[in-house]
Amino acid sequence: MYNSDTELLFPIRVIPSLNTLRGDQWRMLVEKVVSSGDSTPDQLAFVLMMVRMSGCVACNADSFRAMRGCTQCARQNIRRFRGSDQELVEQFQNAGREVENFLQKQSPAGKTADV
């Protein structure tokens, strides 16, 4: 079965649909990420956080999650998260630090010259 809402990893297009699922801290985080622009470190950090929370790496075309689609899977995972909104924000911040570290290592200024 093929679902047009299923992708390999958590899609950025799903982020706005998660806006109303939790409290004010969560809503403000989602709005910040959505307004940050395309392919920003904030969006990359949010995707990394959701990939980990939703188990996107282990998802495959025959799984129940894939048959429901990324939007429903992500919404369900955010609703079922047992921690506080603050814990979600902290997970996002941790993912943001990982993204920043990775980007610094990849940038030409972060590389040392071979002499």
Secondary structure, DSSP 8 states (H G I E B T S, - for coil): ---TT--SS--GGGGGGGTTSS-HHHHHHHHHHHHT-TT-HHHHHHHHHHHHHHTGGG--TTSHHHHH-HHHHHHHHHHH--S-HHHHHHHHHHHHHHHHHHHHHHSGGGS----
